[in-house]
Amino acid sequence: MIPPLRTLLIALWVACVAGAAVIAGLVLGYYSWATFAVAGVAGLLIGVPAALANWVHLRPKRAQDLGYHLTSQMG
């Protein structure tokens, strides 16, 4: 089972990045299905790594137990 915190963070980051990309595309005048496709891909490519990095900083002990390495010392 995938941990709920990690799942929630991934969903939030992907949705936020994709939403921002859609808004930016619409503001720039791109009104086609490609705007939404590019936003979805951008959401996945940017959102998933960002969410996992955020999860590592929120749960440092658990992240180290699973083999993730922190990039900075936390207290």
PDB file of N, CA, C, O and CB in Angstrom:
ATOM      1  N   MET A   1       0.836  -1.178   0.000  1.00  0.00           N
ATOM      2  CA  MET A   1       0.000   0.000   0.000  1.00  0.00           C
ATOM      3  C   MET A   1       0.886   1.248   0.000  1.00  0.00           C
ATOM      4  O   MET A   1       1.868   1.323   0.737  1.00  0.00           O
ATOM      5  CB  MET A   1      -0.954  -0.006   1.215  1.00  0.00           C
ATOM      6  N   ILE A   2       0.531   2.207  -0.822  1.00  0.00           N
ATOM      7  CA  ILE A   2       1.277   3.458  -0.890  1.00  0.00           C
ATOM      8  C   ILE A   2       0.887   4.321   0.303  1.00  0.00           C
ATOM      9  O   ILE A   2      -0.301   4.469   0.593  1.00  0.00           O
ATOM     10  CB  ILE A   2       1.007   4.206  -2.234  1.00  0.00           C
ATOM     11  N   PRO A   3       1.869   4.894   1.001  1.00  0.00           N
ATOM     12  CA  PRO A   3       1.554   5.722   2.165  1.00  0.00           C
ATOM     13  C   PRO A   3       0.657   6.907   1.787  1.00  0.00           C
ATOM     14  O   PRO A   3       0.865   7.538   0.751  1.00  0.00           O
ATOM     15  CB  PRO A   3       2.845   6.231   2.816  1.00  0.00           C
ATOM     16  N   PRO A   4      -0.335   7.205   2.625  1.00  0.00           N
ATOM     17  CA  PRO A   4      -1.294   8.270   2.302  1.00  0.00           C
ATOM     18  C   PRO A   4      -0.666   9.655   2.164  1.00  0.00           C
ATOM     19  O   PRO A   4      -1.086  10.429   1.304  1.00  0.00           O
ATOM     20  CB  PRO A   4      -2.355   8.322   3.357  1.00  0.00           C
ATOM     21  N   LEU A   5       0.327   9.987   2.986  1.00  0.00           N
ATOM     22  CA  LEU A   5       0.949  11.299   2.895  1.00  0.00           C
ATOM     23  C   LEU A   5       1.642  11.473   1.547  1.00  0.00           C
ATOM     24  O   LEU A   5       1.521  12.520   0.910  1.00  0.00           O
ATOM     25  CB  LEU A   5       1.949  11.498   4.038  1.00  0.00           C
ATOM     26  N   ARG A   6       2.357  10.458   1.123  1.00  0.00           N
ATOM     27  CA  ARG A   6       3.061  10.533  -0.155  1.00  0.00           C
ATOM     28  C   ARG A   6       2.067  10.645  -1.315  1.00  0.00           C
ATOM     29  O   ARG A   6       2.282  11.423  -2.245  1.00  0.00           O
ATOM     30  CB  ARG A   6       3.965   9.298  -0.342  1.00  0.00           C
ATOM     31  N   THR A   7       0.994   9.879  -1.262  1.00  0.00           N
ATOM     32  CA  THR A   7      -0.028   9.942  -2.304  1.00  0.00           C
ATOM     33  C   THR A   7      -0.674  11.311  -2.366  1.00  0.00           C
ATOM     34  O   THR A   7      -0.877  11.856  -3.452  1.00  0.00           O
ATOM     35  CB  THR A   7      -1.089   8.883  -2.069  1.00  0.00           C
ATOM     36  N   LEU A   8      -0.998  11.869  -1.216  1.00  0.00           N
ATOM     37  CA  LEU A   8      -1.617  13.191  -1.165  1.00  0.00           C
ATOM     38  C   LEU A   8      -0.674  14.256  -1.713  1.00  0.00           C
ATOM     39  O   LEU A   8      -1.092  15.118  -2.486  1.00  0.00           O
ATOM     40  CB  LEU A   8      -2.025  13.535   0.272  1.00  0.00           C
ATOM     41  N   LEU A   9       0.585  14.202  -1.319  1.00  0.00           N
ATOM     42  CA  LEU A   9       1.552  15.188  -1.799  1.00  0.00           C
ATOM     43  C   LEU A   9       1.739  15.104  -3.314  1.00  0.00           C
ATOM     44  O   LEU A   9       1.820  16.130  -3.989  1.00  0.00           O
ATOM     45  CB  LEU A   9       2.895  14.991  -1.098  1.00  0.00           C
ATOM     46  N   ILE A  10       1.807  13.901  -3.839  1.00  0.00           N
ATOM     47  CA  ILE A  10       1.973  13.743  -5.284  1.00  0.00           C
ATOM     48  C   ILE A  10       0.765  14.310  -6.018  1.00  0.00           C
ATOM     49  O   ILE A  10       0.917  15.033  -7.002  1.00  0.00           O
ATOM     50  CB  ILE A  10       2.174  12.259  -5.652  1.00  0.00           C
ATOM     51  N   ALA A  11      -0.433  13.985  -5.542  1.00  0.00           N
ATOM     52  CA  ALA A  11      -1.640  14.492  -6.196  1.00  0.00           C
ATOM     53  C   ALA A  11      -1.707  16.020  -6.139  1.00  0.00           C
ATOM     54  O   ALA A  11      -2.059  16.662  -7.128  1.00  0.00           O
ATOM     55  CB  ALA A  11      -2.889  13.888  -5.542  1.00  0.00           C
ATOM     56  N   LEU A  12      -1.373  16.596  -4.995  1.00  0.00           N
ATOM     57  CA  LEU A  12      -1.420  18.055  -4.863  1.00  0.00           C
ATOM     58  C   LEU A  12      -0.392  18.741  -5.759  1.00  0.00           C
ATOM     59  O   LEU A  12      -0.710  19.708  -6.452  1.00  0.00           O
ATOM     60  CB  LEU A  12      -1.188  18.459  -3.410  1.00  0.00           C
ATOM     61  N   TRP A  13       0.829  18.239  -5.742  1.00  0.00           N
ATOM     62  CA  TRP A  13       1.874  18.877  -6.561  1.00  0.00           C
ATOM     63  C   TRP A  13       1.560  18.764  -8.048  1.00  0.00           C
ATOM     64  O   TRP A  13       1.705  19.739  -8.785  1.00  0.00           O
ATOM     65  CB  TRP A  13       3.243  18.246  -6.269  1.00  0.00           C
ATOM     66  N   VAL A  14       1.135  17.589  -8.497  1.00  0.00           N
ATOM     67  CA  VAL A  14       0.825  17.405  -9.914  1.00  0.00           C
ATOM     68  C   VAL A  14      -0.334  18.314 -10.323  1.00  0.00           C
ATOM     69  O   VAL A  14      -0.282  18.948 -11.377  1.00  0.00           O
ATOM     70  CB  VAL A  14       0.481  15.925 -10.210  1.00  0.00           C
ATOM     71  N   ALA A  15      -1.378  18.380  -9.493  1.00  0.00           N
ATOM     72  CA  ALA A  15      -2.526  19.222  -9.820  1.00  0.00           C
ATOM     73  C   ALA A  15      -2.154  20.703  -9.833  1.00  0.00           C
ATOM     74  O   ALA A  15      -2.605  21.448 -10.703  1.00  0.00           O
ATOM     75  CB  ALA A  15      -3.655  18.978  -8.827  1.00  0.00           C
ATOM     76  N   CYS A  16      -1.346  21.128  -8.883  1.00  0.00           N
ATOM     77  CA  CYS A  16      -0.958  22.545  -8.829  1.00  0.00           C
ATOM     78  C   CYS A  16      -0.082  22.938 -10.008  1.00  0.00           C
ATOM     79  O   CYS A  16      -0.290  23.992 -10.610  1.00  0.00           O
ATOM     80  CB  CYS A  16      -0.226  22.843  -7.525  1.00  0.00           C
ATOM     81  N   VAL A  17       0.887  22.112 -10.343  1.00  0.00           N
ATOM     82  CA  VAL A  17       1.773  22.429 -11.472  1.00  0.00           C
ATOM     83  C   VAL A  17       0.987  22.394 -12.783  1.00  0.00           C
ATOM     84  O   VAL A  17       1.151  23.280 -13.622  1.00  0.00           O
ATOM     85  CB  VAL A  17       2.967  21.434 -11.532  1.00  0.00           C
ATOM     86  N   ALA A  18       0.142  21.388 -12.968  1.00  0.00           N
ATOM     87  CA  ALA A  18      -0.652  21.300 -14.189  1.00  0.00           C
ATOM     88  C   ALA A  18      -1.632  22.461 -14.281  1.00  0.00           C
ATOM     89  O   ALA A  18      -1.829  23.018 -15.361  1.00  0.00           O
ATOM     90  CB  ALA A  18      -1.404  19.968 -14.246  1.00  0.00           C
ATOM     91  N   GLY A  19      -2.246  22.833 -13.170  1.00  0.00           N
ATOM     92  CA  GLY A  19      -3.174  23.964 -13.165  1.00  0.00           C
ATOM     93  C   GLY A  19      -2.476  25.265 -13.519  1.00  0.00           C
ATOM     94  O   GLY A  19      -3.006  26.071 -14.283  1.00  0.00           O
ATOM     95  N   ALA A  20      -1.300  25.472 -12.970  1.00  0.00           N
ATOM     96  CA  ALA A  20      -0.548  26.682 -13.293  1.00  0.00           C
ATOM     97  C   ALA A  20      -0.147  26.697 -14.766  1.00  0.00           C
ATOM     98  O   ALA A  20      -0.163  27.750 -15.404  1.00  0.00           O
ATOM     99  CB  ALA A  20       0.699  26.791 -12.405  1.00  0.00           C
ATOM    100  N   ALA A  21       0.210  25.541 -15.304  1.00  0.00           N
ATOM    101  CA  ALA A  21       0.582  25.475 -16.722  1.00  0.00           C
ATOM    102  C   ALA A  21      -0.632  25.732 -17.622  1.00  0.00           C
ATOM    103  O   ALA A  21      -0.505  26.398 -18.649  1.00  0.00           O
ATOM    104  CB  ALA A  21       1.204  24.100 -17.051  1.00  0.00           C
ATOM    105  N   VAL A  22      -1.793  25.219 -17.253  1.00  0.00           N
ATOM    106  CA  VAL A  22      -3.005  25.474 -18.033  1.00  0.00           C
ATOM    107  C   VAL A  22      -3.343  26.963 -18.008  1.00  0.00           C
ATOM    108  O   VAL A  22      -3.646  27.552 -19.046  1.00  0.00           O
ATOM    109  CB  VAL A  22      -4.192  24.642 -17.488  1.00  0.00           C
ATOM    110  N   ILE A  23      -3.290  27.567 -16.830  1.00  0.00           N
ATOM    111  CA  ILE A  23      -3.589  28.997 -16.715  1.00  0.00           C
ATOM    112  C   ILE A  23      -2.613  29.816 -17.556  1.00  0.00           C
ATOM    113  O   ILE A  23      -3.017  30.739 -18.263  1.00  0.00           O
ATOM    114  CB  ILE A  23      -3.532  29.449 -15.239  1.00  0.00           C
ATOM    115  N   ALA A  24      -1.327  29.474 -17.477  1.00  0.00           N
ATOM    116  CA  ALA A  24      -0.329  30.201 -18.266  1.00  0.00           C
ATOM    117  C   ALA A  24      -0.595  30.033 -19.766  1.00  0.00           C
ATOM    118  O   ALA A  24      -0.495  31.001 -20.521  1.00  0.00           O
ATOM    119  CB  ALA A  24       1.093  29.711 -17.919  1.00  0.00           C
ATOM    120  N   GLY A  25      -0.927  28.832 -20.196  1.00  0.00           N
ATOM    121  CA  GLY A  25      -1.217  28.603 -21.602  1.00  0.00           C
ATOM    122  C   GLY A  25      -2.442  29.367 -22.074  1.00  0.00           C
ATOM    123  O   GLY A  25      -2.438  29.944 -23.161  1.00  0.00           O
ATOM    124  N   LEU A  26      -3.488  29.371 -21.262  1.00  0.00           N
ATOM    125  CA  LEU A  26      -4.700  30.101 -21.642  1.00  0.00           C
ATOM    126  C   LEU A  26      -4.465  31.608 -21.669  1.00  0.00           C
ATOM    127  O   LEU A  26      -4.988  32.306 -22.538  1.00  0.00           O
ATOM    128  CB  LEU A  26      -5.839  29.771 -20.679  1.00  0.00           C
ATOM    129  N   VAL A  27      -3.682  32.109 -20.722  1.00  0.00           N
ATOM    130  CA  VAL A  27      -3.375  33.538 -20.706  1.00  0.00           C
ATOM    131  C   VAL A  27      -2.577  33.926 -21.954  1.00  0.00           C
ATOM    132  O   VAL A  27      -2.761  35.015 -22.498  1.00  0.00           O
ATOM    133  CB  VAL A  27      -2.589  33.909 -19.427  1.00  0.00           C
ATOM    134  N   LEU A  28      -1.700  33.042 -22.398  1.00  0.00           N
ATOM    135  CA  LEU A  28      -0.901  33.332 -23.586  1.00  0.00           C
ATOM    136  C   LEU A  28      -1.684  33.141 -24.883  1.00  0.00           C
ATOM    137  O   LEU A  28      -1.170  33.429 -25.964  1.00  0.00           O
ATOM    138  CB  LEU A  28       0.326  32.454 -23.603  1.00  0.00           C
ATOM    139  N   GLY A  29      -2.923  32.659 -24.782  1.00  0.00           N
ATOM    140  CA  GLY A  29      -3.770  32.559 -25.967  1.00  0.00           C
ATOM    141  C   GLY A  29      -3.786  31.207 -26.644  1.00  0.00           C
ATOM    142  O   GLY A  29      -4.269  31.105 -27.772  1.00  0.00           O
ATOM    143  N   TYR A  30      -3.288  30.179 -26.018  1.00  0.00           N
ATOM    144  CA  TYR A  30      -3.305  28.836 -26.603  1.00  0.00           C
ATOM    145  C   TYR A  30      -4.582  28.131 -26.158  1.00  0.00           C
ATOM    146  O   TYR A  30      -4.668  27.649 -25.029  1.00  0.00           O
ATOM    147  CB  TYR A  30      -2.034  28.013 -26.183  1.00  0.00           C
ATOM    148  N   TYR A  31      -5.575  28.073 -27.045  1.00  0.00           N
ATOM    149  CA  TYR A  31      -6.875  27.492 -26.722  1.00  0.00           C
ATOM    150  C   TYR A  31      -7.085  26.204 -27.510  1.00  0.00           C
ATOM    151  O   TYR A  31      -7.913  26.157 -28.419  1.00  0.00           O
ATOM    152  CB  TYR A  31      -8.010  28.494 -27.016  1.00  0.00           C
ATOM    153  N   SER A  32      -6.345  25.176 -27.167  1.00  0.00           N
ATOM    154  CA  SER A  32      -6.511  23.899 -27.850  1.00  0.00           C
ATOM    155  C   SER A  32      -6.270  22.763 -26.853  1.00  0.00           C
ATOM    156  O   SER A  32      -5.891  22.984 -25.703  1.00  0.00           O
ATOM    157  CB  SER A  32      -5.542  23.786 -29.066  1.00  0.00           C
ATOM    158  N   TRP A  33      -6.500  21.566 -27.327  1.00  0.00           N
ATOM    159  CA  TRP A  33      -6.298  20.406 -26.471  1.00  0.00           C
ATOM    160  C   TRP A  33      -4.827  20.229 -26.119  1.00  0.00           C
ATOM    161  O   TRP A  33      -4.503  19.639 -25.089  1.00  0.00           O
ATOM    162  CB  TRP A  33      -6.829  19.150 -27.150  1.00  0.00           C
ATOM    163  N   ALA A  34      -3.934  20.736 -26.967  1.00  0.00           N
ATOM    164  CA  ALA A  34      -2.498  20.591 -26.727  1.00  0.00           C
ATOM    165  C   ALA A  34      -2.067  21.333 -25.460  1.00  0.00           C
ATOM    166  O   ALA A  34      -1.134  20.908 -24.780  1.00  0.00           O
ATOM    167  CB  ALA A  34      -1.705  21.107 -27.933  1.00  0.00           C
ATOM    168  N   THR A  35      -2.736  22.427 -25.147  1.00  0.00           N
ATOM    169  CA  THR A  35      -2.422  23.164 -23.913  1.00  0.00           C
ATOM    170  C   THR A  35      -2.619  22.269 -22.698  1.00  0.00           C
ATOM    171  O   THR A  35      -1.796  22.254 -21.783  1.00  0.00           O
ATOM    172  CB  THR A  35      -3.302  24.432 -23.790  1.00  0.00           C
ATOM    173  N   PHE A  36      -3.716  21.526 -22.699  1.00  0.00           N
ATOM    174  CA  PHE A  36      -4.017  20.655 -21.573  1.00  0.00           C
ATOM    175  C   PHE A  36      -3.101  19.434 -21.543  1.00  0.00           C
ATOM    176  O   PHE A  36      -2.731  18.960 -20.469  1.00  0.00           O
ATOM    177  CB  PHE A  36      -5.469  20.213 -21.629  1.00  0.00           C
ATOM    178  N   ALA A  37      -2.738  18.929 -22.712  1.00  0.00           N
ATOM    179  CA  ALA A  37      -1.811  17.796 -22.769  1.00  0.00           C
ATOM    180  C   ALA A  37      -0.429  18.187 -22.264  1.00  0.00           C
ATOM    181  O   ALA A  37       0.181  17.458 -21.482  1.00  0.00           O
ATOM    182  CB  ALA A  37      -1.711  17.259 -24.199  1.00  0.00           C
ATOM    183  N   VAL A  38       0.058  19.329 -22.707  1.00  0.00           N
ATOM    184  CA  VAL A  38       1.372  19.799 -22.259  1.00  0.00           C
ATOM    185  C   VAL A  38       1.345  20.082 -20.763  1.00  0.00           C
ATOM    186  O   VAL A  38       2.308  19.782 -20.057  1.00  0.00           O
ATOM    187  CB  VAL A  38       1.797  21.067 -23.037  1.00  0.00           C
ATOM    188  N   ALA A  39       0.252  20.655 -20.277  1.00  0.00           N
ATOM    189  CA  ALA A  39       0.135  20.930 -18.847  1.00  0.00           C
ATOM    190  C   ALA A  39       0.126  19.634 -18.035  1.00  0.00           C
ATOM    191  O   ALA A  39       0.731  19.571 -16.965  1.00  0.00           O
ATOM    192  CB  ALA A  39      -1.138  21.738 -18.562  1.00  0.00           C
ATOM    193  N   GLY A  40      -0.541  18.621 -18.528  1.00  0.00           N
ATOM    194  CA  GLY A  40      -0.554  17.330 -17.831  1.00  0.00           C
ATOM    195  C   GLY A  40       0.820  16.691 -17.770  1.00  0.00           C
ATOM    196  O   GLY A  40       1.226  16.170 -16.731  1.00  0.00           O
ATOM    197  N   VAL A  41       1.532  16.733 -18.881  1.00  0.00           N
ATOM    198  CA  VAL A  41       2.891  16.178 -18.911  1.00  0.00           C
ATOM    199  C   VAL A  41       3.811  16.977 -17.993  1.00  0.00           C
ATOM    200  O   VAL A  41       4.618  16.407 -17.259  1.00  0.00           O
ATOM    201  CB  VAL A  41       3.448  16.173 -20.354  1.00  0.00           C
ATOM    202  N   ALA A  42       3.683  18.302 -18.043  1.00  0.00           N
ATOM    203  CA  ALA A  42       4.508  19.145 -17.168  1.00  0.00           C
ATOM    204  C   ALA A  42       4.184  18.869 -15.703  1.00  0.00           C
ATOM    205  O   ALA A  42       5.082  18.827 -14.862  1.00  0.00           O
ATOM    206  CB  ALA A  42       4.291  20.643 -17.490  1.00  0.00           C
ATOM    207  N   GLY A  43       2.909  18.683 -15.402  1.00  0.00           N
ATOM    208  CA  GLY A  43       2.511  18.368 -14.034  1.00  0.00           C
ATOM    209  C   GLY A  43       3.152  17.082 -13.540  1.00  0.00           C
ATOM    210  O   GLY A  43       3.617  17.007 -12.403  1.00  0.00           O
ATOM    211  N   LEU A  44       3.173  16.082 -14.389  1.00  0.00           N
ATOM    212  CA  LEU A  44       3.786  14.808 -13.993  1.00  0.00           C
ATOM    213  C   LEU A  44       5.303  14.905 -13.879  1.00  0.00           C
ATOM    214  O   LEU A  44       5.895  14.401 -12.925  1.00  0.00           O
ATOM    215  CB  LEU A  44       3.420  13.721 -14.990  1.00  0.00           C
ATOM    216  N   LEU A  45       5.928  15.559 -14.861  1.00  0.00           N
ATOM    217  CA  LEU A  45       7.393  15.626 -14.872  1.00  0.00           C
ATOM    218  C   LEU A  45       7.953  16.517 -13.766  1.00  0.00           C
ATOM    219  O   LEU A  45       9.046  16.262 -13.261  1.00  0.00           O
ATOM    220  CB  LEU A  45       7.874  16.131 -16.216  1.00  0.00           C
ATOM    221  N   ILE A  46       7.223  17.547 -13.390  1.00  0.00           N
ATOM    222  CA  ILE A  46       7.697  18.458 -12.351  1.00  0.00           C
ATOM    223  C   ILE A  46       7.104  18.097 -10.994  1.00  0.00           C
ATOM    224  O   ILE A  46       7.794  18.159  -9.977  1.00  0.00           O
ATOM    225  CB  ILE A  46       7.348  19.905 -12.708  1.00  0.00           C
ATOM    226  N   GLY A  47       5.839  17.723 -10.976  1.00  0.00           N
ATOM    227  CA  GLY A  47       5.129  17.505  -9.722  1.00  0.00           C
ATOM    228  C   GLY A  47       5.565  16.272  -8.945  1.00  0.00           C
ATOM    229  O   GLY A  47       5.686  16.332  -7.721  1.00  0.00           O
ATOM    230  N   VAL A  48       5.799  15.172  -9.618  1.00  0.00           N
ATOM    231  CA  VAL A  48       6.159  13.937  -8.901  1.00  0.00           C
ATOM    232  C   VAL A  48       7.515  14.067  -8.201  1.00  0.00           C
ATOM    233  O   VAL A  48       7.596  13.758  -7.012  1.00  0.00           O
ATOM    234  CB  VAL A  48       6.187  12.746  -9.875  1.00  0.00           C
ATOM    235  N   PRO A  49       8.588  14.508  -8.876  1.00  0.00           N
ATOM    236  CA  PRO A  49       9.852  14.673  -8.154  1.00  0.00           C
ATOM    237  C   PRO A  49       9.773  15.719  -7.040  1.00  0.00           C
ATOM    238  O   PRO A  49      10.378  15.551  -5.981  1.00  0.00           O
ATOM    239  CB  PRO A  49      10.946  15.055  -9.125  1.00  0.00           C
ATOM    240  N   ALA A  50       9.029  16.789  -7.282  1.00  0.00           N
ATOM    241  CA  ALA A  50       8.887  17.821  -6.251  1.00  0.00           C
ATOM    242  C   ALA A  50       8.147  17.276  -5.035  1.00  0.00           C
ATOM    243  O   ALA A  50       8.518  17.576  -3.900  1.00  0.00           O
ATOM    244  CB  ALA A  50       8.148  19.046  -6.814  1.00  0.00           C
ATOM    245  N   ALA A  51       7.121  16.491  -5.257  1.00  0.00           N
ATOM    246  CA  ALA A  51       6.371  15.913  -4.140  1.00  0.00           C
ATOM    247  C   ALA A  51       7.222  14.925  -3.349  1.00  0.00           C
ATOM    248  O   ALA A  51       7.166  14.901  -2.119  1.00  0.00           O
ATOM    249  CB  ALA A  51       5.109  15.218  -4.651  1.00  0.00           C
ATOM    250  N   LEU A  52       8.003  14.119  -4.043  1.00  0.00           N
ATOM    251  CA  LEU A  52       8.853  13.163  -3.330  1.00  0.00           C
ATOM    252  C   LEU A  52       9.956  13.879  -2.556  1.00  0.00           C
ATOM    253  O   LEU A  52      10.311  13.454  -1.457  1.00  0.00           O
ATOM    254  CB  LEU A  52       9.469  12.158  -4.313  1.00  0.00           C
ATOM    255  N   ALA A  53      10.497  14.950  -3.110  1.00  0.00           N
ATOM    256  CA  ALA A  53      11.499  15.727  -2.378  1.00  0.00           C
ATOM    257  C   ALA A  53      10.868  16.390  -1.157  1.00  0.00           C
ATOM    258  O   ALA A  53      11.488  16.456  -0.096  1.00  0.00           O
ATOM    259  CB  ALA A  53      12.138  16.792  -3.295  1.00  0.00           C
ATOM    260  N   ASN A  54       9.656  16.873  -1.302  1.00  0.00           N
ATOM    261  CA  ASN A  54       8.943  17.479  -0.185  1.00  0.00           C
ATOM    262  C   ASN A  54       8.645  16.436   0.886  1.00  0.00           C
ATOM    263  O   ASN A  54       8.747  16.719   2.080  1.00  0.00           O
ATOM    264  CB  ASN A  54       7.641  18.137  -0.669  1.00  0.00           C
ATOM    265  N   TRP A  55       8.276  15.232   0.460  1.00  0.00           N
ATOM    266  CA  TRP A  55       7.991  14.161   1.406  1.00  0.00           C
ATOM    267  C   TRP A  55       9.236  13.788   2.210  1.00  0.00           C
ATOM    268  O   TRP A  55       9.142  13.496   3.403  1.00  0.00           O
ATOM    269  CB  TRP A  55       7.452  12.935   0.670  1.00  0.00           C
ATOM    270  N   VAL A  56      10.401  13.798   1.559  1.00  0.00           N
ATOM    271  CA  VAL A  56      11.654  13.475   2.249  1.00  0.00           C
ATOM    272  C   VAL A  56      11.909  14.476   3.374  1.00  0.00           C
ATOM    273  O   VAL A  56      12.392  14.099   4.441  1.00  0.00           O
ATOM    274  CB  VAL A  56      12.842  13.469   1.253  1.00  0.00           C
ATOM    275  N   HIS A  57      11.587  15.745   3.142  1.00  0.00           N
ATOM    276  CA  HIS A  57      11.813  16.761   4.171  1.00  0.00           C
ATOM    277  C   HIS A  57      10.740  16.751   5.244  1.00  0.00           C
ATOM    278  O   HIS A  57      10.991  17.180   6.370  1.00  0.00           O
ATOM    279  CB  HIS A  57      11.880  18.128   3.541  1.00  0.00           C
ATOM    280  N   LEU A  58       9.539  16.265   4.914  1.00  0.00           N
ATOM    281  CA  LEU A  58       8.487  16.185   5.923  1.00  0.00           C
ATOM    282  C   LEU A  58       8.654  14.961   6.825  1.00  0.00           C
ATOM    283  O   LEU A  58       8.305  15.011   8.004  1.00  0.00           O
ATOM    284  CB  LEU A  58       7.122  16.149   5.249  1.00  0.00           C
ATOM    285  N   ARG A  59       9.175  13.887   6.291  1.00  0.00           N
ATOM    286  CA  ARG A  59       9.336  12.652   7.053  1.00  0.00           C
ATOM    287  C   ARG A  59      10.783  12.166   6.976  1.00  0.00           C
ATOM    288  O   ARG A  59      11.044  11.140   6.348  1.00  0.00           O
ATOM    289  CB  ARG A  59       8.374  11.564   6.531  1.00  0.00           C
ATOM    290  N   PRO A  60      11.730  12.874   7.597  1.00  0.00           N
ATOM    291  CA  PRO A  60      13.149  12.527   7.413  1.00  0.00           C
ATOM    292  C   PRO A  60      13.509  11.130   7.921  1.00  0.00           C
ATOM    293  O   PRO A  60      14.269  10.423   7.259  1.00  0.00           O
ATOM    294  CB  PRO A  60      14.011  13.544   8.117  1.00  0.00           C
ATOM    295  N   LYS A  61      12.987  10.715   9.070  1.00  0.00           N
ATOM    296  CA  LYS A  61      13.327   9.402   9.617  1.00  0.00           C
ATOM    297  C   LYS A  61      12.823   8.290   8.713  1.00  0.00           C
ATOM    298  O   LYS A  61      13.553   7.348   8.405  1.00  0.00           O
ATOM    299  CB  LYS A  61      12.747   9.238  11.023  1.00  0.00           C
ATOM    300  N   ARG A  62      11.578   8.402   8.295  1.00  0.00           N
ATOM    301  CA  ARG A  62      10.996   7.386   7.420  1.00  0.00           C
ATOM    302  C   ARG A  62      11.701   7.359   6.060  1.00  0.00           C
ATOM    303  O   ARG A  62      11.913   6.287   5.494  1.00  0.00           O
ATOM    304  CB  ARG A  62       9.492   7.644   7.232  1.00  0.00           C
ATOM    305  N   ALA A  63      12.060   8.525   5.540  1.00  0.00           N
ATOM    306  CA  ALA A  63      12.745   8.592   4.252  1.00  0.00           C
ATOM    307  C   ALA A  63      14.105   7.902   4.336  1.00  0.00           C
ATOM    308  O   ALA A  63      14.494   7.187   3.413  1.00  0.00           O
ATOM    309  CB  ALA A  63      12.913  10.057   3.804  1.00  0.00           C
ATOM    310  N   GLN A  64      14.821   8.110   5.425  1.00  0.00           N
ATOM    311  CA  GLN A  64      16.125   7.464   5.573  1.00  0.00           C
ATOM    312  C   GLN A  64      15.969   5.959   5.711  1.00  0.00           C
ATOM    313  O   GLN A  64      16.795   5.200   5.202  1.00  0.00           O
ATOM    314  CB  GLN A  64      16.872   8.029   6.785  1.00  0.00           C
ATOM    315  N   ASP A  65      14.918   5.519   6.395  1.00  0.00           N
ATOM    316  CA  ASP A  65      14.681   4.084   6.533  1.00  0.00           C
ATOM    317  C   ASP A  65      14.407   3.431   5.179  1.00  0.00           C
ATOM    318  O   ASP A  65      14.745   2.266   4.969  1.00  0.00           O
ATOM    319  CB  ASP A  65      13.508   3.831   7.481  1.00  0.00           C
ATOM    320  N   LEU A  66      13.797   4.179   4.262  1.00  0.00           N
ATOM    321  CA  LEU A  66      13.476   3.633   2.943  1.00  0.00           C
ATOM    322  C   LEU A  66      14.598   3.835   1.926  1.00  0.00           C
ATOM    323  O   LEU A  66      14.483   3.380   0.788  1.00  0.00           O
ATOM    324  CB  LEU A  66      12.209   4.267   2.425  1.00  0.00           C
ATOM    325  N   GLY A  67      15.680   4.511   2.318  1.00  0.00           N
ATOM    326  CA  GLY A  67      16.825   4.650   1.435  1.00  0.00           C
ATOM    327  C   GLY A  67      16.950   5.984   0.742  1.00  0.00           C
ATOM    328  O   GLY A  67      17.859   6.170  -0.067  1.00  0.00           O
ATOM    329  N   TYR A  68      16.060   6.925   1.037  1.00  0.00           N
ATOM    330  CA  TYR A  68      16.203   8.260   0.461  1.00  0.00           C
ATOM    331  C   TYR A  68      17.244   9.013   1.290  1.00  0.00           C
ATOM    332  O   TYR A  68      17.308   8.848   2.508  1.00  0.00           O
ATOM    333  CB  TYR A  68      14.824   9.030   0.432  1.00  0.00           C
ATOM    334  N   HIS A  69      18.050   9.830   0.636  1.00  0.00           N
ATOM    335  CA  HIS A  69      19.070  10.584   1.337  1.00  0.00           C
ATOM    336  C   HIS A  69      18.671  12.050   1.368  1.00  0.00           C
ATOM    337  O   HIS A  69      18.284  12.620   0.349  1.00  0.00           O
ATOM    338  CB  HIS A  69      20.450  10.401   0.670  1.00  0.00           C
ATOM    339  N   LEU A  70      18.768  12.649   2.535  1.00  0.00           N
ATOM    340  CA  LEU A  70      18.450  14.057   2.664  1.00  0.00           C
ATOM    341  C   LEU A  70      19.559  14.888   2.050  1.00  0.00           C
ATOM    342  O   LEU A  70      20.736  14.546   2.162  1.00  0.00           O
ATOM    343  CB  LEU A  70      18.238  14.436   4.134  1.00  0.00           C
ATOM    344  N   THR A  71      19.187  15.974   1.404  1.00  0.00           N
ATOM    345  CA  THR A  71      20.180  16.832   0.770  1.00  0.00           C
ATOM    346  C   THR A  71      20.757  17.844   1.768  1.00  0.00           C
ATOM    347  O   THR A  71      21.817  18.419   1.522  1.00  0.00           O
ATOM    348  CB  THR A  71      19.560  17.563  -0.426  1.00  0.00           C
ATOM    349  N   SER A  72      20.077  18.057   2.868  1.00  0.00           N
ATOM    350  CA  SER A  72      20.571  18.988   3.884  1.00  0.00           C
ATOM    351  C   SER A  72      20.279  18.414   5.267  1.00  0.00           C
ATOM    352  O   SER A  72      19.393  17.575   5.427  1.00  0.00           O
ATOM    353  CB  SER A  72      19.920  20.399   3.720  1.00  0.00           C
ATOM    354  N   GLN A  73      21.012  18.864   6.233  1.00  0.00           N
ATOM    355  CA  GLN A  73      20.786  18.423   7.605  1.00  0.00           C
ATOM    356  C   GLN A  73      19.581  19.130   8.188  1.00  0.00           C
ATOM    357  O   GLN A  73      19.420  20.338   8.010  1.00  0.00           O
ATOM    358  CB  GLN A  73      22.024  18.677   8.473  1.00  0.00           C
ATOM    359  N   MET A  74      18.744  18.397   8.874  1.00  0.00           N
ATOM    360  CA  MET A  74      17.555  18.980   9.482  1.00  0.00           C
ATOM    361  C   MET A  74      17.663  18.864  11.003  1.00  0.00           C
ATOM    362  O   MET A  74      17.346  17.825  11.582  1.00  0.00           O
ATOM    363  CB  MET A  74      16.262  18.282   8.961  1.00  0.00           C
ATOM    364  N   GLY A  75      18.109  19.927  11.627  1.00  0.00           N
ATOM    365  CA  GLY A  75      18.164  20.021  13.079  1.00  0.00           C
ATOM    366  C   GLY A  75      18.887  18.930  13.709  1.00  0.00           C
ATOM    367  O   GLY A  75      19.004  18.893  14.934  1.00  0.00           O
TER     368      GLY A  75
END
